[in-house]
Amino acid sequence: QVQLVESGGGLVQPGGSLRLSCAASGRTFSGYAMGWFRQAPGKEREFVAAIGWDGGSTSYADSVKGRFTMSRDNAKNMLYLQMNSLKPEDTAVYYCARAPSGTYMGPRTDGYDYWGQGTQVTVSS
């Protein structure tokens, strides 16, 4: 079994920054690609970013490219999402998810087999 627990969400003003964390426990973390997704009220869950098993490859949604940076620390079983220049449209519940392989970094939600419970990010003045 894999447990994923997100943290770091909160209320931030437009233009501000937040750093989300995802703590993984259970089965091996380092051998799997990971993803961040988000879901705003009334909208479908959407892809934000993904990272390969060793952190050497990343993929970002066009809407966050250049503003968000995803990273991981396999020694600590931790995943991160640094979010800068936040906009009101970034408001959503953010989820981390584990892919079933070390290299899958696709945007489909059904490509990920374990999910955290989410952390709320609200961007508002």
LUMMI-570021 format. One record per atom (N, C-alpha, C, O): atom name; residue in one letter; x, y, z. Coordinates in Angstrom, 3 decimals. Layout:
# LUMMI-570021
+-------+-------+----------+----------+----------+
! mardo ! lummi !        u !        v !        w !
+-------+-------+----------+----------+----------+
!    CA !     A !        X !        Y !        Z !
...
+-------+-------+----------+----------+----------+
# end
This chain:
# LUMMI-570021
+-------+-------+----------+----------+----------+
! mardo ! lummi !        u !        v !        w !
+-------+-------+----------+----------+----------+
!     N !     Q !    0.842 !   -1.191 !    0.000 !
!    CA !     Q !    0.000 !    0.000 !    0.000 !
!     C !     Q !    0.880 !    1.245 !    0.000 !
!     O !     Q !    1.969 !    1.248 !    0.573 !
!     N !     V !    0.403 !    2.283 !   -0.637 !
!    CA !     V !    1.114 !    3.554 !   -0.720 !
!     C !     V !    0.251 !    4.631 !   -0.097 !
!     O !     V !   -0.941 !    4.724 !   -0.391 !
!     N !     Q !    0.839 !    5.436 !    0.752 !
!    CA !     Q !    0.134 !    6.585 !    1.315 !
!     C !     Q !    0.820 !    7.863 !    0.863 !
!     O !     Q !    2.042 !    7.989 !    0.937 !
!     N !     L !    0.021 !    8.799 !    0.399 !
!    CA !     L !    0.515 !   10.103 !   -0.047 !
!     C !     L !   -0.219 !   11.181 !    0.732 !
!     O !     L !   -1.449 !   11.190 !    0.782 !
!     N !     V !    0.536 !   12.088 !    1.338 !
!    CA !     V !   -0.054 !   13.140 !    2.156 !
!     C !     V !    0.492 !   14.483 !    1.716 !
!     O !     V !    1.687 !   14.749 !    1.845 !
!     N !     E !   -0.393 !   15.337 !    1.191 !
!    CA !     E !    0.001 !   16.668 !    0.743 !
!     C !     E !   -0.060 !   17.655 !    1.897 !
!     O !     E !   -0.815 !   17.473 !    2.853 !
!     N !     S !    0.739 !   18.694 !    1.792 !
!    CA !     S !    0.715 !   19.788 !    2.758 !
!     C !     S !    1.255 !   21.042 !    2.084 !
!     O !     S !    1.814 !   20.980 !    0.989 !
!     N !     G !    1.083 !   22.179 !    2.749 !
!    CA !     G !    1.641 !   23.419 !    2.256 !
!     C !     G !    0.658 !   24.353 !    1.590 !
!     O !     G !    1.022 !   25.464 !    1.205 !
!     N !     G !   -0.585 !   23.919 !    1.447 !
!    CA !     G !   -1.574 !   24.791 !    0.839 !
!     C !     G !   -1.958 !   25.933 !    1.761 !
!     O !     G !   -1.568 !   25.959 !    2.928 !
!     N !     G !   -2.727 !   26.879 !    1.230 !
!    CA !     G !   -3.159 !   28.003 !    2.039 !
!     C !     G !   -3.683 !   29.122 !    1.173 !
!     O !     G !   -3.932 !   28.955 !   -0.021 !
!     N !     L !   -3.847 !   30.282 !    1.816 !
!    CA !     L !   -4.326 !   31.482 !    1.141 !
!     C !     L !   -3.145 !   32.379 !    0.812 !
!     O !     L !   -2.325 !   32.671 !    1.682 !
!     N !     V !   -3.052 !   32.813 !   -0.422 !
!    CA !     V !   -1.951 !   33.668 !   -0.855 !
!     C !     V !   -2.498 !   34.723 !   -1.808 !
!     O !     V !   -3.471 !   34.484 !   -2.523 !
!     N !     Q !   -1.869 !   35.884 !   -1.811 !
!    CA !     Q !   -2.287 !   36.948 !   -2.705 !
!     C !     Q !   -1.779 !   36.694 !   -4.119 !
!     O !     Q !   -0.779 !   36.002 !   -4.304 !
!     N !     P !   -2.460 !   37.246 !   -5.113 !
!    CA !     P !   -1.959 !   37.128 !   -6.486 !
!     C !     P !   -0.521 !   37.630 !   -6.584 !
!     O !     P !   -0.165 !   38.655 !   -6.004 !
!     N !     G !    0.286 !   36.897 !   -7.319 !
!    CA !     G !    1.699 !   37.210 !   -7.434 !
!     C !     G !    2.570 !   36.559 !   -6.383 !
!     O !     G !    3.797 !   36.599 !   -6.477 !
!     N !     G !    1.953 !   35.962 !   -5.390 !
!    CA !     G !    2.695 !   35.323 !   -4.313 !
!     C !     G !    3.161 !   33.925 !   -4.664 !
!     O !     G !    2.987 !   33.450 !   -5.786 !
!     N !     S !    3.759 !   33.274 !   -3.669 !
!    CA !     S !    4.333 !   31.939 !   -3.861 !
!     C !     S !    3.885 !   30.997 !   -2.759 !
!     O !     S !    3.584 !   31.419 !   -1.642 !
!     N !     L !    3.847 !   29.725 !   -3.090 !
!    CA !     L !    3.612 !   28.652 !   -2.140 !
!     C !     L !    4.460 !   27.458 !   -2.550 !
!     O !     L !    4.779 !   27.281 !   -3.726 !
!     N !     R !    4.819 !   26.644 !   -1.568 !
!    CA !     R !    5.515 !   25.398 !   -1.853 !
!     C !     R !    4.702 !   24.251 !   -1.268 !
!     O !     R !    4.531 !   24.140 !   -0.054 !
!     N !     L !    4.213 !   23.410 !   -2.154 !
!    CA !     L !    3.482 !   22.227 !   -1.726 !
!     C !     L !    4.450 !   21.067 !   -1.535 !
!     O !     L !    5.447 !   20.938 !   -2.246 !
!     N !     S !    4.129 !   20.227 !   -0.556 !
!    CA !     S !    4.905 !   19.020 !   -0.300 !
!     C !     S !    3.987 !   17.808 !   -0.339 !
!     O !     S !    2.791 !   17.908 !   -0.063 !
!     N !     C !    4.557 !   16.675 !   -0.681 !
!    CA !     C !    3.823 !   15.412 !   -0.673 !
!     C !     C !    4.740 !   14.368 !   -0.048 !
!     O !     C !    5.800 !   14.053 !   -0.588 !
!     N !     A !    4.319 !   13.839 !    1.094 !
!    CA !     A !    5.094 !   12.816 !    1.790 !
!     C !     A !    4.573 !   11.441 !    1.397 !
!     O !     A !    3.374 !   11.177 !    1.478 !
!     N !     A !    5.471 !   10.575 !    0.975 !
!    CA !     A !    5.091 !    9.232 !    0.539 !
!     C !     A !    5.574 !    8.191 !    1.529 !
!     O !     A !    6.680 !    8.290 !    2.059 !
!     N !     S !    4.755 !    7.211 !    1.772 !
!    CA !     S !    5.145 !    6.093 !    2.626 !
!     C !     S !    4.578 !    4.810 !    2.041 !
!     O !     S !    3.736 !    4.829 !    1.143 !
!     N !     G !    5.054 !    3.717 !    2.562 !
!    CA !     G !    4.591 !    2.441 !    2.033 !
!     C !     G !    5.610 !    1.864 !    1.068 !
!     O !     G !    6.803 !    1.821 !    1.368 !
!     N !     R !    5.150 !    1.430 !   -0.069 !
!    CA !     R !    6.028 !    0.800 !   -1.040 !
!     C !     R !    7.004 !    1.808 !   -1.649 !
!     O !     R !    6.851 !    3.018 !   -1.482 !
!     N !     T !    7.980 !    1.302 !   -2.339 !
!    CA !     T !    9.084 !    2.103 !   -2.851 !
!     C !     T !    8.598 !    3.349 !   -3.569 !
!     O !     T !    7.729 !    3.281 !   -4.438 !
!     N !     F !    9.164 !    4.477 !   -3.200 !
!    CA !     F !    8.829 !    5.767 !   -3.805 !
!     C !     F !    9.751 !    6.074 !   -4.968 !
!     O !     F !    9.312 !    6.584 !   -5.999 !
!     N !     S !   11.026 !    5.766 !   -4.804 !
!    CA !     S !   12.024 !    6.249 !   -5.749 !
!     C !     S !   11.902 !    5.629 !   -7.132 !
!     O !     S !   12.396 !    6.214 !   -8.097 !
!     N !     G !   11.276 !    4.491 !   -7.268 !
!    CA !     G !   11.207 !    3.833 !   -8.565 !
!     C !     G !   10.060 !    4.271 !   -9.445 !
!     O !     G !    9.881 !    3.728 !  -10.535 !
!     N !     Y !    9.276 !    5.239 !   -9.003 !
!    CA !     Y !    8.052 !    5.605 !   -9.708 !
!     C !     Y !    8.025 !    7.078 !  -10.075 !
!     O !     Y !    8.490 !    7.933 !   -9.321 !
!     N !     A !    7.475 !    7.355 !  -11.244 !
!    CA !     A !    7.191 !    8.741 !  -11.604 !
!     C !     A !    6.031 !    9.242 !  -10.752 !
!     O !     A !    5.210 !    8.463 !  -10.269 !
!     N !     M !    5.983 !   10.563 !  -10.578 !
!    CA !     M !    4.954 !   11.177 !   -9.750 !
!     C !     M !    4.330 !   12.356 !  -10.486 !
!     O !     M !    4.937 !   12.932 !  -11.389 !
!     N !     G !    3.121 !   12.703 !  -10.093 !
!    CA !     G !    2.445 !   13.817 !  -10.725 !
!     C !     G !    1.744 !   14.713 !   -9.716 !
!     O !     G !    1.430 !   14.300 !   -8.600 !
!     N !     W !    1.511 !   15.939 !  -10.134 !
!    CA !     W !    0.638 !   16.876 !   -9.393 !
!     C !     W !   -0.555 !   17.193 !  -10.302 !
!     O !     W !   -0.404 !   17.440 !  -11.498 !
!     N !     F !   -1.727 !   17.176 !   -9.699 !
!    CA !     F !   -2.962 !   17.536 !  -10.379 !
!     C !     F !   -3.702 !   18.557 !   -9.524 !
!     O !     F !   -3.367 !   18.757 !   -8.357 !
!     N !     R !   -4.702 !   19.195 !  -10.104 !
!    CA !     R !   -5.521 !   20.119 !   -9.332 !
!     C !     R !   -6.958 !   20.055 !   -9.813 !
!     O !     R !   -7.239 !   19.685 !  -10.952 !
!     N !     Q !   -7.857 !   20.426 !   -8.916 !
!    CA !     Q !   -9.274 !   20.426 !   -9.250 !
!     C !     Q !   -9.948 !   21.634 !   -8.618 !
!     O !     Q !   -9.987 !   21.780 !   -7.397 !
!     N !     A !  -10.474 !   22.487 !   -9.472 !
!    CA !     A !  -11.212 !   23.657 !   -9.033 !
!     C !     A !  -12.691 !   23.289 !   -8.906 !
!     O !     A !  -13.139 !   22.329 !   -9.532 !
!     N !     P !  -13.456 !   24.038 !   -8.105 !
!    CA !     P !  -14.880 !   23.735 !   -7.936 !
!     C !     P !  -15.611 !   23.716 !   -9.266 !
!     O !     P !  -15.490 !   24.645 !  -10.065 !
!     N !     G !  -16.366 !   22.661 !   -9.497 !
!    CA !     G !  -17.153 !   22.551 !  -10.709 !
!     C !     G !  -16.372 !   22.161 !  -11.954 !
!     O !     G !  -16.926 !   22.121 !  -13.052 !
!     N !     K !  -15.085 !   21.873 !  -11.785 !
!    CA !     K !  -14.249 !   21.511 !  -12.930 !
!     C !     K !  -13.656 !   20.126 !  -12.742 !
!     O !     K !  -13.606 !   19.597 !  -11.632 !
!     N !     E !  -13.208 !   19.551 !  -13.850 !
!    CA !     E !  -12.553 !   18.256 !  -13.788 !
!     C !     E !  -11.126 !   18.404 !  -13.248 !
!     O !     E !  -10.507 !   19.464 !  -13.341 !
!     N !     R !  -10.642 !   17.322 !  -12.694 !
!    CA !     R !   -9.258 !   17.308 !  -12.229 !
!     C !     R !   -8.337 !   17.426 !  -13.435 !
!     O !     R !   -8.528 !   16.754 !  -14.448 !
!     N !     E !   -7.325 !   18.297 !  -13.308 !
!    CA !     E !   -6.443 !   18.534 !  -14.440 !
!     C !     E !   -4.977 !   18.363 !  -14.064 !
!     O !     E !   -4.571 !   18.573 !  -12.921 !
!     N !     F !   -4.216 !   17.982 !  -15.054 !
!    CA !     F !   -2.787 !   17.785 !  -14.899 !
!     C !     F !   -2.072 !   19.110 !  -14.663 !
!     O !     F !   -2.380 !   20.119 !  -15.297 !
!     N !     V !   -1.113 !   19.089 !  -13.738 !
!    CA !     V !   -0.284 !   20.261 !  -13.471 !
!     C !     V !    1.163 !   19.993 !  -13.885 !
!     O !     V !    1.748 !   20.750 !  -14.660 !
!     N !     A !    1.732 !   18.903 !  -13.357 !
!    CA !     A !    3.139 !   18.606 !  -13.624 !
!     C !     A !    3.429 !   17.148 !  -13.297 !
!     O !     A !    2.679 !   16.502 !  -12.565 !
!     N !     A !    4.519 !   16.641 !  -13.844 !
!    CA !     A !    4.962 !   15.285 !  -13.546 !
!     C !     A !    6.477 !   15.238 !  -13.554 !
!     O !     A !    7.139 !   16.086 !  -14.152 !
!     N !     I !    7.013 !   14.233 !  -12.879 !
!    CA !     I !    8.462 !   14.089 !  -12.777 !
!     C !     I !    8.824 !   12.617 !  -12.842 !
!     O !     I !    8.129 !   11.772 !  -12.277 !
!     N !     G !    9.915 !   12.311 !  -13.535 !
!    CA !     G !   10.355 !   10.936 !  -13.652 !
!     C !     G !   10.932 !   10.401 !  -12.356 !
!     O !     G !   11.097 !   11.143 !  -11.388 !
!     N !     W !   11.241 !    9.095 !  -12.340 !
!    CA !     W !   11.637 !    8.436 !  -11.106 !
!     C !     W !   12.891 !    9.028 !  -10.475 !
!     O !     W !   13.042 !    9.006 !   -9.254 !
!     N !     D !   13.786 !    9.556 !  -11.297 !
!    CA !     D !   15.043 !   10.079 !  -10.756 !
!     C !     D !   15.088 !   11.602 !  -10.745 !
!     O !     D !   16.117 !   12.195 !  -10.422 !
!     N !     G !   13.984 !   12.225 !  -11.093 !
!    CA !     G !   13.957 !   13.680 !  -11.107 !
!     C !     G !   14.601 !   14.308 !  -12.328 !
!     O !     G !   14.657 !   15.533 !  -12.439 !
!     N !     G !   15.086 !   13.488 !  -13.239 !
!    CA !     G !   15.795 !   14.020 !  -14.387 !
!     C !     G !   14.901 !   14.547 !  -15.495 !
!     O !     G !   15.353 !   15.296 !  -16.361 !
!     N !     S !   13.638 !   14.160 !  -15.470 !
!    CA !     S !   12.687 !   14.606 !  -16.485 !
!     C !     S !   11.454 !   15.186 !  -15.825 !
!     O !     S !   10.954 !   14.649 !  -14.836 !
!     N !     T !   10.969 !   16.280 !  -16.375 !
!    CA !     T !    9.747 !   16.902 !  -15.879 !
!     C !     T !    8.855 !   17.292 !  -17.056 !
!     O !     T !    9.305 !   17.459 !  -18.190 !
!     N !     S !    7.586 !   17.427 !  -16.734 !
!    CA !     S !    6.596 !   17.833 !  -17.724 !
!     C !     S !    5.608 !   18.761 !  -17.036 !
!     O !     S !    5.212 !   18.516 !  -15.897 !
!     N !     Y !    5.206 !   19.832 !  -17.729 !
!    CA !     Y !    4.312 !   20.813 !  -17.134 !
!     C !     Y !    3.153 !   21.141 !  -18.065 !
!     O !     Y !    3.287 !   21.124 !  -19.289 !
!     N !     A !    2.021 !   21.437 !  -17.456 !
!    CA !     A !    0.910 !   21.973 !  -18.225 !
!     C !     A !    1.286 !   23.366 !  -18.720 !
!     O !     A !    2.024 !   24.091 !  -18.053 !
!     N !     D !    0.778 !   23.732 !  -19.886 !
!    CA !     D !    1.099 !   25.045 !  -20.445 !
!     C !     D !    0.704 !   26.179 !  -19.501 !
!     O !     D !    1.359 !   27.220 !  -19.464 !
!     N !     S !   -0.353 !   25.974 !  -18.753 !
!    CA !     S !   -0.875 !   27.032 !  -17.880 !
!     C !     S !    0.054 !   27.357 !  -16.708 !
!     O !     S !   -0.068 !   28.422 !  -16.103 !
!     N !     V !    0.982 !   26.448 !  -16.382 !
!    CA !     V !    1.871 !   26.683 !  -15.237 !
!     C !     V !    3.339 !   26.744 !  -15.640 !
!     O !     V !    4.201 !   27.043 !  -14.812 !
!     N !     K !    3.622 !   26.465 !  -16.889 !
!    CA !     K !    5.013 !   26.438 !  -17.351 !
!     C !     K !    5.679 !   27.787 !  -17.113 !
!     O !     K !    5.131 !   28.837 !  -17.451 !
!     N !     G !    6.868 !   27.740 !  -16.527 !
!    CA !     G !    7.601 !   28.959 !  -16.234 !
!     C !     G !    7.280 !   29.558 !  -14.876 !
!     O !     G !    7.993 !   30.445 !  -14.404 !
!     N !     R !    6.211 !   29.082 !  -14.240 !
!    CA !     R !    5.834 !   29.590 !  -12.925 !
!     C !     R !    5.965 !   28.521 !  -11.839 !
!     O !     R !    6.295 !   28.835 !  -10.695 !
!     N !     F !    5.711 !   27.273 !  -12.190 !
!    CA !     F !    5.759 !   26.161 !  -11.228 !
!     C !     F !    6.988 !   25.306 !  -11.510 !
!     O !     F !    7.404 !   25.142 !  -12.657 !
!     N !     T !    7.558 !   24.764 !  -10.433 !
!    CA !     T !    8.691 !   23.847 !  -10.553 !
!     C !     T !    8.447 !   22.639 !   -9.662 !
!     O !     T !    8.203 !   22.769 !   -8.463 !
!     N !     M !    8.518 !   21.472 !  -10.268 !
!    CA !     M !    8.327 !   20.227 !   -9.539 !
!     C !     M !    9.676 !   19.582 !   -9.274 !
!     O !     M !   10.559 !   19.585 !  -10.131 !
!     N !     S !    9.827 !   19.024 !   -8.066 !
!    CA !     S !   11.075 !   18.350 !   -7.714 !
!     C !     S !   10.776 !   17.216 !   -6.746 !
!     O !     S !    9.664 !   17.100 !   -6.230 !
!     N !     R !   11.762 !   16.397 !   -6.513 !
!    CA !     R !   11.601 !   15.287 !   -5.587 !
!     C !     R !   12.908 !   15.015 !   -4.854 !
!     O !     R !   13.994 !   15.311 !   -5.353 !
!     N !     D !   12.781 !   14.445 !   -3.658 !
!    CA !     D !   13.933 !   14.020 !   -2.871 !
!     C !     D !   13.696 !   12.554 !   -2.507 !
!     O !     D !   12.986 !   12.254 !   -1.547 !
!     N !     N !   14.288 !   11.658 !   -3.268 !
!    CA !     N !   14.031 !   10.229 !   -3.068 !
!     C !     N !   14.569 !    9.726 !   -1.730 !
!     O !     N !   14.038 !    8.763 !   -1.176 !
!     N !     A !   15.598 !   10.354 !   -1.214 !
!    CA !     A !   16.146 !    9.947 !    0.073 !
!     C !     A !   15.162 !   10.205 !    1.210 !
!     O !     A !   15.173 !    9.510 !    2.226 !
!     N !     K !   14.314 !   11.213 !    1.025 !
!    CA !     K !   13.341 !   11.587 !    2.054 !
!     C !     K !   11.921 !   11.161 !    1.704 !
!     O !     K !   10.994 !   11.414 !    2.474 !
!     N !     N !   11.737 !   10.518 !    0.555 !
!    CA !     N !   10.399 !   10.147 !    0.093 !
!     C !     N !    9.478 !   11.354 !    0.005 !
!     O !     N !    8.327 !   11.302 !    0.440 !
!     N !     M !    9.990 !   12.438 !   -0.559 !
!    CA !     M !    9.240 !   13.683 !   -0.627 !
!     C !     M !    9.144 !   14.195 !   -2.058 !
!     O !     M !   10.060 !   14.042 !   -2.866 !
!     N !     L !    8.011 !   14.804 !   -2.334 !
!    CA !     L !    7.728 !   15.425 !   -3.618 !
!     C !     L !    7.360 !   16.879 !   -3.343 !
!     O !     L !    6.738 !   17.187 !   -2.327 !
!     N !     Y !    7.750 !   17.776 !   -4.257 !
!    CA !     Y !    7.504 !   19.203 !   -4.029 !
!     C !     Y !    6.935 !   19.852 !   -5.282 !
!     O !     Y !    7.158 !   19.397 !   -6.404 !
!     N !     L !    6.191 !   20.933 !   -5.053 !
!    CA !     L !    5.736 !   21.785 !   -6.149 !
!     C !     L !    5.912 !   23.236 !   -5.700 !
!     O !     L !    5.153 !   23.739 !   -4.871 !
!     N !     Q !    6.914 !   23.891 !   -6.256 !
!    CA !     Q !    7.128 !   25.314 !   -5.983 !
!     C !     Q !    6.281 !   26.116 !   -6.944 !
!     O !     Q !    6.426 !   25.997 !   -8.160 !
!     N !     M !    5.400 !   26.932 !   -6.402 !
!    CA !     M !    4.462 !   27.704 !   -7.214 !
!     C !     M !    4.748 !   29.192 !   -7.021 !
!     O !     M !    4.601 !   29.725 !   -5.921 !
!     N !     N !    5.152 !   29.846 !   -8.090 !
!    CA !     N !    5.445 !   31.281 !   -8.061 !
!     C !     N !    4.482 !   32.033 !   -8.966 !
!     O !     N !    3.803 !   31.438 !   -9.803 !
!     N !     S !    4.433 !   33.338 !   -8.789 !
!    CA !     S !    3.570 !   34.202 !   -9.607 !
!     C !     S !    2.150 !   33.651 !   -9.671 !
!     O !     S !    1.565 !   33.536 !  -10.748 !
!     N !     L !    1.615 !   33.318 !   -8.529 !
!    CA !     L !    0.298 !   32.679 !   -8.486 !
!     C !     L !   -0.800 !   33.622 !   -8.963 !
!     O !     L !   -0.750 !   34.833 !   -8.748 !
!     N !     K !   -1.789 !   33.026 !   -9.614 !
!    CA !     K !   -2.921 !   33.756 !  -10.172 !
!     C !     K !   -4.216 !   33.229 !   -9.547 !
!     O !     K !   -4.247 !   32.098 !   -9.064 !
!     N !     P !   -5.265 !   34.021 !   -9.550 !
!    CA !     P !   -6.544 !   33.534 !   -9.005 !
!     C !     P !   -7.003 !   32.235 !   -9.667 !
!     O !     P !   -7.634 !   31.401 !   -9.019 !
!     N !     E !   -6.697 !   32.061 !  -10.925 !
!    CA !     E !   -7.111 !   30.844 !  -11.629 !
!     C !     E !   -6.320 !   29.608 !  -11.209 !
!     O !     E !   -6.626 !   28.499 !  -11.645 !
!     N !     D !   -5.314 !   29.792 !  -10.371 !
!    CA !     D !   -4.594 !   28.644 !   -9.803 !
!     C !     D !   -5.312 !   28.089 !   -8.569 !
!     O !     D !   -4.909 !   27.061 !   -8.025 !
!     N !     T !   -6.359 !   28.762 !   -8.135 !
!    CA !     T !   -7.121 !   28.299 !   -6.982 !
!     C !     T !   -7.739 !   26.937 !   -7.248 !
!     O !     T !   -8.472 !   26.760 !   -8.221 !
!     N !     A !   -7.442 !   25.975 !   -6.383 !
!    CA !     A !   -7.922 !   24.602 !   -6.564 !
!     C !     A !   -7.438 !   23.759 !   -5.392 !
!     O !     A !   -6.631 !   24.202 !   -4.575 !
!     N !     V !   -7.948 !   22.545 !   -5.332 !
!    CA !     V !   -7.362 !   21.532 !   -4.463 !
!     C !     V !   -6.277 !   20.833 !   -5.267 !
!     O !     V !   -6.515 !   20.380 !   -6.387 !
!     N !     Y !   -5.091 !   20.751 !   -4.690 !
!    CA !     Y !   -3.952 !   20.148 !   -5.366 !
!     C !     Y !   -3.686 !   18.753 !   -4.811 !
!     O !     Y !   -3.665 !   18.537 !   -3.599 !
!     N !     Y !   -3.482 !   17.809 !   -5.738 !
!    CA !     Y !   -3.270 !   16.411 !   -5.384 !
!     C !     Y !   -1.932 !   15.913 !   -5.930 !
!     O !     Y !   -1.544 !   16.255 !   -7.047 !
!     N !     C !   -1.237 !   15.107 !   -5.140 !
!    CA !     C !   -0.103 !   14.381 !   -5.689 !
!     C !     C !   -0.559 !   12.958 !   -6.007 !
!     O !     C !   -1.490 !   12.437 !   -5.393 !
!     N !     A !    0.105 !   12.353 !   -6.962 !
!    CA !     A !   -0.296 !   11.028 !   -7.408 !
!     C !     A !    0.930 !   10.251 !   -7.870 !
!     O !     A !    1.907 !   10.834 !   -8.338 !
!     N !     R !    0.867 !    8.933 !   -7.733 !
!    CA !     R !    1.963 !    8.079 !   -8.156 !
!     C !     R !    1.612 !    7.344 !   -9.437 !
!     O !     R !    0.525 !    6.779 !   -9.564 !
!     N !     A !    2.535 !    7.355 !  -10.379 !
!    CA !     A !    2.358 !    6.594 !  -11.614 !
!     C !     A !    2.774 !    5.146 !  -11.376 !
!     O !     A !    3.556 !    4.878 !  -10.464 !
!     N !     P !    2.272 !    4.214 !  -12.171 !
!    CA !     P !    2.621 !    2.805 !  -11.989 !
!     C !     P !    3.968 !    2.421 !  -12.568 !
!     O !     P !    4.351 !    1.253 !  -12.512 !
!     N !     S !    4.696 !    3.384 !  -13.126 !
!    CA !     S !    6.017 !    3.091 !  -13.675 !
!     C !     S !    6.952 !    4.251 !  -13.360 !
!     O !     S !    6.540 !    5.286 !  -12.835 !
!     N !     G !    8.213 !    4.049 !  -13.694 !
!    CA !     G !    9.192 !    5.089 !  -13.403 !
!     C !     G !    9.260 !    6.195 !  -14.435 !
!     O !     G !    9.876 !    7.235 !  -14.204 !
!     N !     T !    8.621 !    5.968 !  -15.582 !
!    CA !     T !    8.779 !    6.917 !  -16.677 !
!     C !     T !    7.481 !    7.542 !  -17.171 !
!     O !     T !    7.525 !    8.498 !  -17.946 !
!     N !     Y !    6.323 !    7.030 !  -16.747 !
!    CA !     Y !    5.066 !    7.617 !  -17.228 !
!     C !     Y !    4.897 !    9.006 !  -16.641 !
!     O !     Y !    4.928 !    9.166 !  -15.421 !
!     N !     M !    4.720 !   10.011 !  -17.481 !
!    CA !     M !    4.508 !   11.384 !  -17.031 !
!     C !     M !    3.371 !   12.025 !  -17.800 !
!     O !     M !    3.381 !   13.228 !  -18.061 !
!     N !     G !    2.399 !   11.218 !  -18.155 !
!    CA !     G !    1.301 !   11.728 !  -18.947 !
!     C !     G !    0.293 !   12.513 !  -18.148 !
!     O !     G !    0.339 !   12.514 !  -16.917 !
!     N !     P !   -0.627 !   13.190 !  -18.835 !
!    CA !     P !   -1.593 !   14.056 !  -18.188 !
!     C !     P !   -2.905 !   13.375 !  -17.783 !
!     O !     P !   -3.754 !   14.008 !  -17.153 !
!     N !     R !   -3.081 !   12.111 !  -18.129 !
!    CA !     R !   -4.343 !   11.446 !  -17.840 !
!     C !     R !   -4.414 !   11.026 !  -16.380 !
!     O !     R !   -3.464 !   10.457 !  -15.843 !
!     N !     T !   -5.547 !   11.307 !  -15.741 !
!    CA !     T !   -5.699 !   10.914 !  -14.341 !
!     C !     T !   -5.712 !    9.400 !  -14.184 !
!     O !     T !   -5.270 !    8.879 !  -13.161 !
!     N !     D !   -6.215 !    8.691 !  -15.189 !
!    CA !     D !   -6.258 !    7.235 !  -15.069 !
!     C !     D !   -4.903 !    6.584 !  -15.292 !
!     O !     D !   -4.773 !    5.361 !  -15.238 !
!     N !     G !   -3.874 !    7.429 !  -15.547 !
!    CA !     G !   -2.521 !    6.909 !  -15.651 !
!     C !     G !   -1.803 !    6.824 !  -14.324 !
!     O !     G !   -0.640 !    6.423 !  -14.277 !
!     N !     Y !   -2.476 !    7.194 !  -13.237 !
!    CA !     Y !   -1.887 !    7.225 !  -11.897 !
!     C !     Y !   -2.704 !    6.329 !  -10.981 !
!     O !     Y !   -3.933 !    6.305 !  -11.048 !
!     N !     D !   -2.004 !    5.588 !  -10.119 !
!    CA !     D !   -2.731 !    4.576 !   -9.357 !
!     C !     D !   -2.897 !    4.881 !   -7.876 !
!     O !     D !   -3.723 !    4.249 !   -7.217 !
!     N !     Y !   -2.150 !    5.815 !   -7.338 !
!    CA !     Y !   -2.328 !    6.202 !   -5.937 !
!     C !     Y !   -2.416 !    7.719 !   -5.846 !
!     O !     Y !   -1.703 !    8.441 !   -6.543 !
!     N !     W !   -3.311 !    8.191 !   -4.967 !
!    CA !     W !   -3.584 !    9.616 !   -4.839 !
!     C !     W !   -3.571 !   10.019 !   -3.374 !
!     O !     W !   -3.921 !    9.238 !   -2.489 !
!     N !     G !   -3.156 !   11.264 !   -3.140 !
!    CA !     G !   -3.293 !   11.835 !   -1.817 !
!     C !     G !   -4.681 !   12.420 !   -1.632 !
!     O !     G !   -5.527 !   12.343 !   -2.523 !
!     N !     Q !   -4.904 !   13.008 !   -0.457 !
!    CA !     Q !   -6.229 !   13.545 !   -0.128 !
!     C !     Q !   -6.404 !   14.989 !   -0.591 !
!     O !     Q !   -7.521 !   15.507 !   -0.599 !
!     N !     G !   -5.328 !   15.629 !   -0.969 !
!    CA !     G !   -5.391 !   16.982 !   -1.497 !
!     C !     G !   -5.126 !   18.063 !   -0.462 !
!     O !     G !   -5.324 !   17.866 !    0.737 !
!     N !     T !   -4.672 !   19.209 !   -0.957 !
!    CA !     T !   -4.460 !   20.390 !   -0.121 !
!     C !     T !   -4.995 !   21.605 !   -0.872 !
!     O !     T !   -4.761 !   21.757 !   -2.071 !
!     N !     Q !   -5.714 !   22.468 !   -0.160 !
!    CA !     Q !   -6.383 !   23.605 !   -0.793 !
!     C !     Q !   -5.409 !   24.759 !   -1.004 !
!     O !     Q !   -4.673 !   25.145 !   -0.096 !
!     N !     V !   -5.421 !   25.295 !   -2.202 !
!    CA !     V !   -4.670 !   26.507 !   -2.533 !
!     C !     V !   -5.676 !   27.552 !   -2.987 !
!     O !     V !   -6.450 !   27.323 !   -3.917 !
!     N !     T !   -5.657 !   28.695 !   -2.325 !
!    CA !     T !   -6.561 !   29.791 !   -2.678 !
!     C !     T !   -5.738 !   31.029 !   -2.960 !
!     O !     T !   -4.967 !   31.485 !   -2.115 !
!     N !     V !   -5.907 !   31.569 !   -4.155 !
!    CA !     V !   -5.185 !   32.775 !   -4.564 !
!     C !     V !   -6.207 !   33.899 !   -4.674 !
!     O !     V !   -7.045 !   33.912 !   -5.575 !
!     N !     S !   -6.119 !   34.835 !   -3.744 !
!    CA !     S !   -7.115 !   35.901 !   -3.679 !
!     C !     S !   -6.548 !   37.086 !   -2.916 !
!     O !     S !   -5.734 !   36.932 !   -2.005 !
!     N !     S !   -6.997 !   38.274 !   -3.306 !
!    CA !     S !   -6.599 !   39.477 !   -2.586 !
!     C !     S !   -7.631 !   39.823 !   -1.529 !
!     O !     S !   -7.473 !   40.811 !   -0.812 !
+-------+-------+----------+----------+----------+
# end
